[in-house]
Amino acid sequence: MSGESLRDCFLDSSLIHGDKKAISFLRRGVVETELSYRELDQDSSRMANALLEMGVGKGDRVILYLPKSLGSIMVHLALQKIGAIAVPLNPGFKRSEMDYLCEDTEAKLVVAGPEQEAIIREIDPRLTAVVIHTERAYQDLDFFRSASDTVPPVGIEPEDVGLIIYTSGTTGKPKGALLTHRNLVHDARNIINIWEITESDVLCHALPLFHVHGLCFALHTALMAGSHVLLLDSFSPEEVIEVLAKREGEYACTVFMGVPAMYSKLVDSLGEKGLDFKHIRLWASGSAPLLVKDFERVERVFGKEPVEREGMSETGMNFSNPLKGVRKPGSIGLPLPELQVRIVDPETFLDVVPGQTGEIWIKGPAVTPGYWRKPDETAKAFEKGWFRTGDLGRVDEDGYYYLTDRLKHIIISGGENISPKEVETIINQVEGVVESSVVGVPDEKWGEKVAAAVVTTPGTQVNAEEIQRFCREHLHNWKCPKEIVFRKELPKNRMGKVLKEEIKEFFKH
């Protein structure tokens, strides 16, 4: 791979792999459309030229606000060919969310699905929108077919921005993390190397495309490596299991990337079926912490230890347990090549001793240059060239890293700092508890008090007193939850991250 831009890397793939299958799109579990690497290149060039004819140019922001589809991928690849900036957004966003994002990006164009277009029209009828009917088969889309399939002659530099990913902050408005071609290419090559992704791999892709996990770690990586992508229109446990269970032929998967919530649903859906998944060489998990008990469940059901890793919208993938070597449950693994890591005291900015907890700071070629039009936020995120992740963590004697909490989630009760994750780890050990989320809620006496939302296995008789008693046996009293609520499920985003601000609402009386 010689290219230093995404466009060059994908062009290399089309030249090397030609008629080899690049993507098979499955709608409701059935293959609907298949494209070779050559067809992917030709169609993305047609789309690129069609976008140029619409007035989209280098540096323009284009919002992708449509369901997961081949059409959305084609627009994304086309934007990389003309030096424009893709802004993928959750197609489930409501008007109030889109209002801000359309204004913040000053988008030249919005590519929307039919339902999403109605919201765009409500926001501002003057916004230029192209509708892609994702409910139709890709081969029936024709608005770009008459354009030239010649690669547009646009100069693209490694430092040019190719992608803006909006991060869901717990406070304030979302921030748009800028990702340059250098960032994106380095990130994909790192993953290809550490996970040994090759043209013989078949990836089961059941992730959304509006997040770095599904778009960068999965799709970019597979297409740069010449792999075959089985692109599922959405995540359905039954459909994913049916795809993963195929053991022979061109649709036999070798790689699956998921989030912990997906793995839980797959394991629950499988029940006692006892299918054989030996043909799958890599089960990767990220975007949210994988509980130790879930690590063990995945290993038991699928026959291999999952590879847990960590990444951020702003930085690409930072850490991964090794493909070959010891995988430690509960650890995010080892730093990826060319990543520098420090663990510092968040108040003094001095490095802590190994084994001690501090804020993780990183530096490397995949780290964002900053946030879109937010110079103050950018300045706060960096300290003398080091990116402040906001994650608290530690490193063990073998060099494996562990996340202990988010700095902003720390509870301060009576002047003592309490890690919600530490308390959650204890609560999750109570028999009958599926998962928990611990937050700090206002308290007149202590400033904040510890509160927990708990999900239990249906039919179990776990009560608050039992959980509090168990916590007192394992934690200082001031760390134990003073208030506990039980819920059928915890509120989470599409990537399986628990929404802590919504948890806090449970305790407003």
Phi, psi and omega per residue, in radians:
M1 nan 1.997 -3.026
S2 -1.714 -0.379 -2.967
G3 -1.220 2.625 3.069
E4 -1.945 0.088 3.002
S5 -2.177 2.806 3.089
L6 -1.023 -0.717 3.138
R7 -0.978 -0.823 -3.103
D8 -1.123 -0.700 -3.127
C9 -1.129 -0.738 3.139
F10 -1.235 -0.565 3.049
L11 -1.121 -0.749 3.084
D12 -0.976 -0.773 -3.130
S13 -1.074 -0.711 -3.116
S14 -1.186 -0.613 3.124
L15 -1.235 -0.693 -3.091
I16 -1.321 -0.727 -2.946
H17 -1.818 -0.247 2.980
G18 0.735 -1.850 -3.038
D19 -1.491 0.039 3.094
K20 -1.172 2.521 3.134
K21 -1.119 2.270 3.096
A22 -1.728 -0.932 -3.078
I23 -2.367 2.317 2.933
S24 -1.996 2.078 -3.108
F25 -1.643 2.200 -3.134
L26 -1.918 2.154 3.038
R27 -1.849 2.123 -3.079
R28 0.903 0.677 3.031
G29 1.506 -0.016 -3.096
V30 -2.006 2.339 3.139
V31 -1.127 2.150 -3.109
E32 -1.880 -0.720 -3.081
T33 -2.493 2.497 3.062
E34 -2.289 2.417 3.136
L35 -2.258 2.393 3.050
S36 -1.463 2.983 3.103
Y37 -1.090 -0.636 3.112
R38 -1.158 -0.759 3.137
E39 -1.150 -0.647 3.107
L40 -1.081 -0.720 3.125
D41 -1.180 -0.811 -3.105
Q42 -1.122 -0.804 -3.110
D43 -1.190 -0.649 3.126
S44 -1.212 -0.521 3.043
S45 -1.210 -0.708 3.071
R46 -1.051 -0.779 3.135
M47 -1.117 -0.698 3.136
A48 -1.070 -0.795 3.136
N49 -1.185 -0.617 3.075
A50 -1.112 -0.711 3.122
L51 -1.152 -0.690 3.086
L52 -1.059 -0.709 3.122
E53 -1.137 -0.471 3.100
M54 -1.410 -0.068 3.106
G55 1.729 0.100 3.103
V56 -1.384 2.275 -3.121
G57 -2.271 -3.079 -3.119
K58 -1.025 2.326 3.108
G59 1.500 -0.210 3.112
D60 -1.224 2.506 3.066
R61 -1.583 2.321 3.089
V62 -2.183 2.083 -3.134
I63 -1.438 2.283 3.033
L64 -1.823 1.862 -3.011
Y65 -2.255 1.217 -3.040
L66 -2.682 2.777 -3.138
P67 -1.072 2.756 3.108
K68 -0.990 2.205 -3.037
S69 -2.935 2.908 3.034
L70 -1.150 -0.566 3.115
G71 -1.056 -0.738 -3.126
S72 -1.180 -0.649 3.102
I73 -1.145 -0.723 -3.100
M74 -1.107 -0.698 3.099
V75 -1.137 -0.755 3.132
H76 -1.027 -0.831 -3.141
L77 -1.123 -0.652 3.138
A78 -1.131 -0.720 -3.142
L79 -1.084 -0.617 3.114
Q80 -1.180 -0.416 3.141
K81 -1.411 -0.320 -3.102
I82 -2.001 0.161 3.084
G83 1.293 0.228 3.063
A84 -1.458 2.998 -3.030
I85 -1.986 2.090 3.101
A86 -1.403 2.370 3.079
V87 -2.183 1.496 -3.116
P88 -1.329 2.298 -3.122
L89 -2.218 2.714 3.130
N90 -1.104 2.115 -3.115
P91 -1.152 -0.172 3.099
G92 -1.562 -0.021 3.141
F93 -1.043 2.483 3.124
K94 -1.594 3.061 -3.052
R95 -1.014 -0.760 -3.094
S96 -1.072 -0.631 3.123
E97 -1.244 -0.752 -3.104
M98 -1.227 -0.553 3.120
D99 -0.916 -0.907 -3.123
Y100 -1.146 -0.774 -3.042
L101 -1.190 -0.651 3.088
C102 -1.129 -0.717 3.141
E103 -1.207 -0.763 -3.061
D104 -1.147 -0.712 -3.097
T105 -1.372 -0.384 -2.966
E106 0.846 0.949 -3.040
A107 -1.115 2.400 3.059
K108 -1.306 -0.547 -3.050
L109 -2.646 2.539 2.989
V110 -2.055 2.140 3.048
V111 -1.731 2.032 -2.969
A112 -2.242 2.735 2.935
G113 -1.395 2.948 -3.097
P114 -1.001 -0.777 -3.140
E115 -1.160 -0.695 -3.082
Q116 -1.229 -0.538 -3.113
E117 -1.091 -0.629 -3.138
A118 -1.041 -0.665 3.122
I119 -1.195 -0.722 3.117
I120 -1.077 -0.724 -3.140
R121 -1.114 -0.627 3.100
E122 -1.150 -0.690 -3.088
I123 -1.170 -0.895 -3.112
D124 -2.822 1.835 -3.128
P125 -1.038 -0.316 -3.110
R126 -1.432 -0.234 3.113
L127 -1.124 2.318 3.116
T128 -1.335 2.118 -3.127
A129 -2.243 2.404 3.011
V130 -1.949 2.251 -3.121
V131 -1.694 2.230 3.008
I132 -1.918 2.089 -3.109
H133 -1.393 1.500 -3.055
T134 -1.217 -0.216 3.082
E135 -1.318 -0.244 3.106
R136 -1.634 2.783 3.067
A137 -1.138 2.525 -3.106
Y138 -0.953 -0.691 -3.091
Q139 -1.162 -0.222 3.114
D140 -1.611 -0.054 3.067
L141 -1.419 2.261 -3.013
D142 -2.250 -0.016 -2.988
F143 -1.157 -0.314 -3.076
F144 -1.969 -0.061 -2.958
R145 -1.155 -0.503 -3.068
S146 -1.432 -0.144 3.138
A147 -1.272 2.805 -3.132
S148 -1.137 2.546 3.073
D149 -1.723 0.311 3.054
T150 -1.409 2.408 3.122
V151 -1.128 2.165 -3.117
P152 -1.056 2.434 -3.108
P153 -1.434 1.220 -3.130
V154 -1.925 2.280 3.110
G155 -1.353 2.189 3.137
I156 -2.181 2.170 -3.126
E157 -1.735 2.702 3.119
P158 -0.976 -0.542 -3.102
E159 -1.491 -0.062 3.079
D160 -1.199 2.478 3.133
V161 -1.369 2.284 3.108
G162 -1.886 -0.335 -2.972
L163 -2.636 2.458 2.929
I164 -2.099 2.118 3.092
I165 -1.935 2.101 3.119
Y166 -1.408 2.252 -3.126
T167 -1.674 2.445 -3.106
S168 -1.561 1.573 3.125
G169 -1.282 2.693 3.118
T170 -1.395 -0.337 3.077
T171 -2.277 2.625 3.098
G172 1.256 -3.050 -3.103
K173 -1.410 2.715 3.081
P174 -1.036 2.581 3.114
K175 -1.903 2.429 3.133
G176 -1.592 1.882 3.108
A177 -1.352 2.197 3.120
L178 -1.449 2.252 3.061
L179 -2.139 2.087 -3.116
T180 -1.463 2.941 3.075
H181 -1.065 -0.651 3.097
R182 -1.073 -0.814 3.101
N183 -0.958 -0.892 -3.008
L184 -1.204 -0.697 -3.137
V185 -1.209 -0.774 3.133
H186 -1.052 -0.775 -3.115
D187 -1.051 -0.860 -3.116
A188 -1.110 -0.735 3.140
R189 -1.135 -0.655 3.091
N190 -1.024 -0.825 -3.096
I191 -1.149 -0.738 3.099
I192 -0.983 -0.752 -3.078
N193 -1.262 -0.835 -3.038
I194 -1.289 -0.532 -3.134
W195 -1.760 0.046 3.071
E196 0.941 0.833 3.100
I197 -1.301 2.274 -3.108
T198 -2.356 3.113 3.132
E199 -1.171 -0.286 3.136
S200 -1.508 -0.073 -3.138
D201 -1.409 2.608 3.022
V202 -2.166 2.061 -3.083
L203 -1.714 2.197 2.969
C204 -1.487 1.908 -3.038
H205 -1.826 1.792 -3.132
A206 -2.076 0.243 -3.105
L207 -1.604 2.766 3.006
P208 -1.176 2.835 -3.128
L209 -1.815 0.114 -3.101
F210 -1.752 0.215 -3.082
H211 -2.294 2.712 -3.108
V212 -1.075 -0.511 -3.120
H213 -1.050 -0.973 -3.084
G214 -1.327 -0.637 -3.061
L215 -1.448 -0.863 -3.021
C216 -1.600 -0.983 -3.060
F217 -1.151 -0.622 -3.081
A218 -1.663 -1.117 -2.991
L219 -1.203 -0.946 -3.122
H220 -0.960 -0.801 -3.085
T221 -1.072 -0.832 -3.113
A222 -1.099 -0.769 -3.097
L223 -1.227 -0.589 3.090
M224 -1.233 -0.520 -3.120
A225 -1.517 -0.153 -3.118
G226 1.408 0.373 -3.138
S227 -1.345 2.981 3.065
H228 -1.767 2.147 -3.115
V229 -1.778 2.095 2.968
L230 -1.608 1.794 -3.006
L231 -1.640 1.842 3.111
L232 -1.468 2.447 -3.074
D233 -1.166 -0.432 3.106
S234 -2.831 3.032 3.118
F235 -1.634 2.002 2.990
S236 -2.232 2.093 -3.071
P237 -0.912 -0.739 -3.096
E238 -1.151 -0.745 -3.134
E239 -1.200 -0.695 3.128
V240 -1.111 -0.762 3.135
I241 -1.077 -0.708 3.128
E242 -1.079 -0.713 3.122
V243 -1.182 -0.819 -3.078
L244 -1.173 -0.446 -3.070
A245 -1.366 -0.232 3.112
K246 -1.192 2.125 -2.999
R247 -1.783 -0.244 -3.072
E248 -2.379 2.779 3.081
G249 1.560 -3.073 -3.004
E250 -1.253 -0.258 3.133
Y251 -1.761 0.208 3.096
A252 -1.367 1.957 -3.062
C253 -1.299 2.597 3.059
T254 -2.053 -0.328 -3.060
V255 -2.361 2.375 3.004
F256 -2.317 2.289 3.072
M257 -2.043 2.239 -3.112
G258 -2.583 3.076 3.052
V259 -1.867 2.778 -3.087
P260 -0.914 -0.670 -3.140
A261 -1.089 -0.622 3.087
M262 -1.128 -0.817 -3.131
Y263 -1.052 -0.705 3.122
S264 -1.067 -0.754 -3.131
K265 -1.188 -0.655 3.111
L266 -1.128 -0.790 -3.133
V267 -1.108 -0.769 3.126
D268 -1.100 -0.715 -3.108
S269 -1.185 -0.614 -3.139
L270 -1.186 -0.602 -3.135
G271 0.972 -2.157 -3.103
E272 -1.827 0.379 -3.046
K273 -1.118 -0.563 3.075
G274 1.066 0.825 3.121
L275 -1.344 2.787 -3.105
D276 -1.728 2.079 -3.135
F277 -2.049 0.471 -3.068
K278 -1.078 -0.414 -3.105
H279 -1.259 -0.249 -3.130
I280 -1.592 2.076 -3.014
R281 -1.589 -0.363 -3.056
L282 -2.421 2.109 2.993
W283 -1.973 1.836 -3.080
A284 -1.796 2.473 3.139
S285 -2.307 2.394 3.110
G286 -2.900 -2.944 -3.139
S287 1.344 -0.321 3.065
A288 -2.763 2.747 -3.113
P289 -1.154 2.428 3.046
L290 -1.681 2.009 -3.139
L291 -1.069 2.608 -3.122
V292 -0.992 -0.716 -3.127
K293 -1.169 -0.530 3.093
D294 -1.304 -0.614 3.020
F295 -0.959 -0.816 -3.098
E296 -1.195 -0.638 3.094
R297 -1.119 -0.762 3.140
V298 -1.070 -0.789 3.141
E299 -1.073 -0.740 -3.103
R300 -1.158 -0.741 -3.046
V301 -1.400 -0.719 -3.043
F302 -1.724 -0.151 3.019
G303 1.490 0.034 3.083
K304 -2.486 2.626 3.058
E305 -1.197 2.377 3.050
P306 -1.227 2.694 3.054
V307 -1.736 1.843 3.139
E308 -1.523 2.440 -3.107
R309 -2.478 3.025 -3.123
E310 -2.427 2.463 3.071
G311 -2.703 3.004 3.121
M312 -2.429 2.750 3.069
S313 -0.990 -0.650 -3.057
E314 -1.387 -0.255 -2.922
T315 -2.311 -0.099 -2.974
G316 1.241 -2.803 -3.123
M317 -1.405 2.293 -3.081
N318 -1.863 -0.728 -3.051
F319 -2.329 2.627 3.022
S320 -2.700 2.476 2.927
N321 -1.147 2.635 -3.048
P322 -1.258 2.577 3.038
L323 -1.160 -0.756 3.100
K324 -2.076 1.970 -3.076
G325 2.427 -3.007 -3.059
V326 -1.313 2.241 3.016
R327 -1.879 2.140 -3.052
K328 -1.779 2.047 3.081
P329 -0.992 2.341 3.138
G330 1.561 -0.180 3.141
S331 -1.785 2.547 3.045
I332 -1.503 -0.076 2.999
G333 1.709 -2.573 -3.014
L334 -1.871 2.665 3.111
P335 -1.096 2.506 3.078
L336 -1.270 2.805 -3.132
P337 -0.929 2.457 3.096
E338 1.223 0.148 3.078
L339 -1.657 2.198 3.030
Q340 -1.684 2.425 -3.068
V341 -2.296 2.394 2.972
R342 -2.240 2.628 2.957
I343 -2.075 2.055 -2.985
V344 -2.169 2.726 2.992
D345 -1.213 2.116 -3.043
P346 -1.173 -0.181 3.119
E347 -1.742 -0.719 -3.109
T348 -1.645 -0.299 -3.065
F349 1.132 0.324 3.073
L350 -1.660 2.544 3.137
D351 -1.115 2.428 3.087
V352 -1.561 2.890 3.124
V353 -1.330 2.627 3.130
P354 -0.919 2.393 -3.129
G355 1.689 -0.378 3.138
Q356 -1.508 2.683 -3.129
T357 -1.538 2.417 3.067
G358 -2.759 -3.062 3.102
E359 -1.446 2.399 3.126
I360 -1.465 2.135 3.053
W361 -1.975 2.460 -3.119
I362 -2.361 2.813 3.095
K363 -2.574 2.324 3.135
G364 3.092 2.984 -3.053
P365 -1.168 -0.241 -3.119
A366 -1.701 -0.037 -3.063
V367 -1.354 2.344 -3.140
T368 -0.915 2.549 2.979
P369 -1.314 -0.237 3.130
G370 2.683 -2.941 -3.117
Y371 -1.823 2.521 -3.114
W372 -1.034 2.028 3.041
R373 0.918 0.599 3.084
K374 -2.328 1.279 -3.091
P375 -1.072 -0.621 -3.138
D376 -1.180 -0.756 3.117
E377 -1.123 -0.675 3.111
T378 -1.091 -0.793 -3.127
A379 -1.076 -0.675 -3.135
K380 -1.202 -0.508 -3.058
A381 -1.348 -0.325 -3.082
F382 -2.062 2.530 3.059
E383 -2.343 1.822 -3.127
K384 0.910 0.798 3.073
G385 1.532 -0.137 3.129
W386 -1.673 2.305 3.106
F387 -1.467 2.188 3.140
R388 -1.519 1.903 -3.027
T389 -1.262 -0.407 -3.034
G390 1.413 -0.021 3.097
D391 -1.627 2.375 2.984
L392 -1.631 2.412 -3.103
G393 -2.825 -3.137 3.115
R394 -2.565 2.899 3.098
V395 -2.154 2.428 -3.132
D396 -1.616 -3.082 -3.050
E397 -1.180 -0.293 3.117
D398 -1.676 0.035 3.128
G399 1.519 0.165 3.097
Y400 -1.501 2.431 -3.097
Y401 -1.761 2.621 3.138
Y402 -2.310 2.365 3.008
L403 -1.554 2.271 3.129
T404 -1.821 -0.469 3.089
D405 3.132 3.079 2.949
R406 -1.661 2.397 -3.113
L407 -0.955 -0.704 -3.064
K408 -1.322 -0.195 3.126
H409 -1.616 -0.131 -3.111
I410 -1.012 2.341 3.130
I411 -1.688 2.303 3.096
I412 -1.963 1.866 -3.082
S413 -2.117 2.035 -3.118
G414 1.032 0.557 3.127
G415 1.459 -0.056 3.132
E416 -1.714 2.386 3.067
N417 -1.483 2.242 -3.118
I418 -2.152 2.261 3.113
S419 -1.540 2.042 3.093
P420 -0.974 -0.657 -3.084
K421 -1.128 -0.632 3.112
E422 -1.063 -0.754 -3.128
V423 -1.216 -0.717 3.112
E424 -1.039 -0.707 -3.136
T425 -1.028 -0.674 3.123
I426 -1.253 -0.833 -3.124
I427 -1.018 -0.691 -3.088
N428 -1.178 -0.224 3.110
Q429 -1.479 -0.222 3.126
V430 -1.180 2.294 -3.106
E431 -1.088 2.271 -3.127
G432 1.717 -0.204 3.104
V433 -1.517 2.229 3.110
V434 -1.494 -0.898 3.116
E435 -2.829 2.916 -3.138
S436 -2.580 2.823 3.026
S437 -2.408 2.221 -3.077
V438 -1.921 2.342 3.138
V439 -2.373 2.877 3.008
G440 -1.711 2.316 3.101
V441 -2.150 2.620 -3.057
P442 -0.984 2.463 3.136
D443 -2.518 2.258 -3.060
E444 -1.080 -0.671 -3.055
K445 -1.409 -0.794 -2.981
W446 -1.849 -0.008 -3.069
G447 1.529 -1.026 3.016
E448 -2.417 2.641 3.014
K449 -2.192 2.750 -3.110
V450 -1.442 2.249 3.108
A451 -2.303 2.588 -3.072
A452 -2.326 2.370 2.957
A453 -1.796 2.260 -2.996
V454 -2.209 2.381 3.025
V455 -1.901 2.259 -3.141
T456 -2.026 2.805 3.069
T457 -1.149 2.314 3.141
P458 -0.930 2.351 3.092
G459 1.639 -0.205 3.138
T460 -1.452 2.739 -3.048
Q461 -1.899 0.548 -3.124
V462 -1.187 2.337 3.086
N463 -2.151 3.002 -3.053
A464 -1.086 -0.714 -3.112
E465 -1.065 -0.703 -3.140
E466 -1.109 -0.734 3.132
I467 -1.157 -0.766 -3.137
Q468 -1.116 -0.685 3.125
R469 -1.107 -0.749 3.128
F470 -1.098 -0.725 3.133
C471 -1.106 -0.736 -3.127
R472 -1.113 -0.464 3.104
E473 -1.281 -0.390 -3.017
H474 -2.074 -0.196 -3.053
L475 -2.362 2.769 2.959
H476 -1.024 2.601 -3.117
N477 -0.960 -0.698 -3.073
W478 -1.218 -0.214 3.080
K479 -1.579 -0.257 -3.031
C480 -1.335 2.509 -3.122
P481 -1.125 2.295 3.111
K482 -1.558 -0.327 3.138
E483 -2.469 2.396 -3.122
I484 -2.337 2.320 2.997
V485 -2.095 2.643 3.112
F486 -1.906 2.371 3.138
R487 -2.334 2.705 3.104
K488 -1.204 -0.588 3.092
E489 -2.706 2.783 3.093
L490 -1.600 2.490 3.070
P491 -1.173 2.261 -3.105
K492 -2.397 2.741 3.005
N493 -1.468 -3.123 -3.052
R494 -1.100 -0.390 -3.122
M495 -1.630 0.105 3.059
G496 1.537 0.112 3.106
K497 -1.412 2.336 3.126
V498 -1.202 2.354 -3.122
L499 -1.568 1.641 -3.027
K500 -1.072 -0.621 -3.127
E501 -1.134 -0.587 3.097
E502 -1.277 -0.577 3.070
I503 -1.056 -0.729 -3.116
K504 -1.057 -0.540 3.134
E505 -1.080 -0.487 3.137
F506 -1.068 -0.404 -3.006
F507 -1.848 0.180 3.089
K508 -1.519 2.020 -3.064
H509 -1.784 nan nan
